[in-house]
Every structure is written in C-alpha cells, then in structure tokens.
Amino acid sequence: MTTHSAFAFLDARLRSHSGRSAFARFAAFPGVFVSLLLISGAVFAQAPAIPGVTTLKLKSEVLGEERTILVRTPAGYETGNQRYPVLYMTDGDAHIGHTAATIQFLSQNGRMSELIVVGITNTDRTRDLSPTHVKTTNPDGKLQFPTSGGSDKFLKFIETELIPDIEKRYRVAPYRILAGHSLGGLFAVHAMLARPELFNSYIAVSPALQWDNQAEVKRAEDFFKTRKELDRTLYFSLGNEPGPIEDAFHQFKQVIAKNQAKGFEWEAQEMADEDHGSVVLRSHYFGLRKVYDGWQLPRNPDTGAVTGDLKGVEEHYKKISAKFGFEIPVPEGLMNQVGYQLLFGDKPEEAIVAFKTNVERYPGSANVYDSLAEAYERSGHLDLAAPLYEKASTLGQQNKDPNLAIYQTNFERVSAKLKLAGAEKKP
C-alpha cells in the first residue's frame, strides 16, 4: 500500500472507529500509518452539545438515506429579524463547536458578520467527499474504497435538498461559504471547480488533493485555462504534513498562482507547527478572516476608536454590501460606538442622529433606546429621554437583557429629575 493510499484510507475510515478497535484494525500496518493514526485521532471526536445548535433530520431522495444536519444560529436570533450568511461545513459534528466559537469571537471584535452554521454529519464519508472512484486494492485483493466517487451526487444533495431546506427554515442572506477538512477540503475544491456559482467562498483545510493521482489538481488547471472571471474567494491551508498531500498542495498552489481570472481572491497558508488534525481551528480563523477581508473599519491604533465620521461609516458599509452582494447595515454595536464617540467629542446632534439610526434599524434592542435616551439627557432634553429609558426597561425585561438593572436605574433617575423640575415650576 502506498503512503498516499494509507493516508486516504485512515482519513476515510477512522471517523467510524475509535479506541482499541481502531488500533487493532491498523496494527499490522507499518509505523508510518500508526503515526498518521496518532496525529489524526483528535479530529474524529464527537463535538459536545453547544447552545444554539439544533439537530435536523433530512430525508434525501438524491442520496437515498436520512441525513443528520446540525444548525447553529447566532445569539439573539430568535428575538431578532436580521438575515445572516450561511457557512456549510462537512464533518459538522467534529467542527461545529470550535467554528461557532471562532465566528462569535471574530464578529464580536468587528472582523466579520455573524453566520448561521450548517454542519453536515457523515454516513459514508469516503463516498460523499471523494470526486472520483479509485480502484486501489488491499493486500487481500478487495477494493479499499468501494463506494468512492460520490462527490457530484453529494453536491447535488446540498444544492437541491439541503440549501432549499435551510433557506426555507431560516432567515438567510444570499451569501454562502463552504468549508471542509481533508477529504472535506478536497470536496470544497471540487465544488468550486464543478459548481462555482453555488458558493461565494471556499475554505479547504489540508485538502486531500493527492486523491487519485491529483485528479482535482489537473481539473483545476483545465478550469482556469478558460476562466476569465471568477468572483469567488478561496482559502486553503496545510499543516506540517510531508509526503503526497504536501506535494499536491504545492502543485495546486502553482496552478492557482498562474490563473488570470478577474475577481478571484485566494490565499494559501502553511502552518509548520500544526498537524493534520490540529490545523483546522486556526485555518477556520484565518479562512474567515480572508473571506471577510476589508470588513473592519479603520481604527485609531492607540485608542481603538473608529476613524472617520458617521457618513464615512455608512459609506464603508455600502462598499461591503456591494462586495457581498446584499445590503449590510452598520452593526448595532459599531454604530453605538460611533454615537458615543460623537457624544463625548462634543457633537451631540450628530450623536443623536447615529443613535436614532440604530433605533430604526434595531427596534428590538433595549440598548439602542437607552443610548439615544442618554444623548438626549446629556443634551438637557429630559422629556425626550424619559420615555426612551422606559422603552429600554420594558424591552430589557422582555428580552431578559443582562443590563436591565441599568436601564431601570436610568429611567428612575430621569423620572425623578422631571418630577422635581415640575414641582419647582408650580407657584
């Protein structure tokens, strides 16, 4: 058995075997294969249940089986009306936990939008994620991958059954990302070449491009020979993985580097201190950063303050909207920050405009009313501030907002001031 075959064999089979049975299964293989087993084992652990993740059962006519789908929605999804781009991911049960945390972290730090994450769990992983049928045999003469070569059918399942079901159930924006690891990374590359219009961006982590004598690398070369435009983004990565997978990675990188497709953005990254299993977490971080390149507003490096005025902020998000193909409003938290920068920068009228914009865009948020009320209070308009503080308190109670006590205190303070002012006016 070649090193290439052994790697693919382990990658394909270990997801359904664990512990002593897995070691027993491969005990007769040379040491290199046991090493691959050891460095890859962490990838196959089941992800623990995490908040915001729903399990769906989808009966597929294309695949002739029932599939389990994991869907993670952003915090506050149930009480809002915002639409979100969607990240579709292979090996969903293995990666939805850390990927959801990465998305939350990056979005909270203004590096990307929030996403709905759709994790597809496996039944026959080798079948679904391999683009061609290979006839490599074991020493006993039996095929190593008897069901291989089902990527196109799996892609059809995603396009004609999974995506329509998700878009029917959830508030989605018209922007899709596909991410996959190893054979899943191979599938992501295949999807880009076979159906480039189906997803807007692709993240391929340690893609098993050595599959079937680099068949997908050759396909990429033919693809880019005739492709003049490709408004898509591709990020692909590799850990410290010498051998056929590394060779194929470099061959693919050379093909991509020679392409002249207008609008195509890509990045290749090698992580010498990661292995085939550990490379996923950081790759999803940097891959999402690549997809959302240019998302963050310029900031003062010393203070962290957003640079530019309110008009500049709005213009920035118009450009971002044009890039992603749908209207993206200034995020609530960012507009709130801009409002306070204006308020404490002795520009109360501009601050009120910013806070009013937030109220119009995010009427279900308690905080936007509280911030606008504060701007009115600091401007001496207690009569305008009081009902807004009251609204914040009401919504805070309904939404179980952690800042409810602050909203209530603010309302009580301004109400007392108004009462006192009214008493002083009486003869």
C-alpha angles and dihedrals in degrees: 000000000000123000088247092054093045092051093051091044093054093043092051100043108034094072089073097042132057144168122006094348091061093050091047090051093057101030091109094055122098118268095265091066093049088051090053088051092052096049093044101046097093092060094067101055117120113253114241119242111276132192116270096025119124125191117223129189113214121187107214121206090184093057096029094230144080116266129203114224126190117208124191119192125194121261110277093022093129094055098040138067101217122129121226138202113246130235112204113199136186119222086030098174091055098049112022094091100055093034092054089051091049092051092048091049095048094044093049088053093051096250098118144352123270115265141206106235121211113193117194113207122210136256103159102004098179091051095050101041103040117086098203137036112247124198100205110144135211121239088268090059096251121129114263093210107025094165098041123129103056101122095111092052090046090050089051089052090053094046101042103029115016101042094045090049093050092046090051094050102039141044100253132175118221096261124098132188125193120204130181140164128220105327084009088055089051088051092050091054091046091051091052092051097040101039107011093166094059097075132028097211137020133205114193113184117197089337113207091232091154087077113127096357094311093304092163093050089056090047090053091053091054091043095056095044090074102025112105097169132026116166093195140109125228128187119180130175144182136201126213094301113143118191135047096341091055092046091051091047091056092045090052091047090054091051091050092047091056095052120112099194110146115236095015112135121189144162132192120199133184120199110200093187095054131075132211092280103037096045093079101076096052092040092057089050095051093036092057090046088056093048090051096041108152094020097115121081117236111268138193104261092214101046104020089231118149110254121227133031133285092275091053091052092051091048091051091056092047088059091047090050090053091051095050095039100238138071112278115188122210105273116256095241094048094049088048090054091049090050093054092046088056093043094052090040090066094257101116096157092054089045090055090052090052093048092046089053089054091051090052093048100039106030092157094062119095093202096063091060092046092052094048089048091053091052090052091046093052088048091055097253099127092158090061094041098053100065090045092053088048090051090050090051092050094049091042090057092047093048096039088238113192089224094056093114090056092051092049092048091051092050093048092048095051092042089055091049091051091048091050092047090050092050092051091054093057115098 
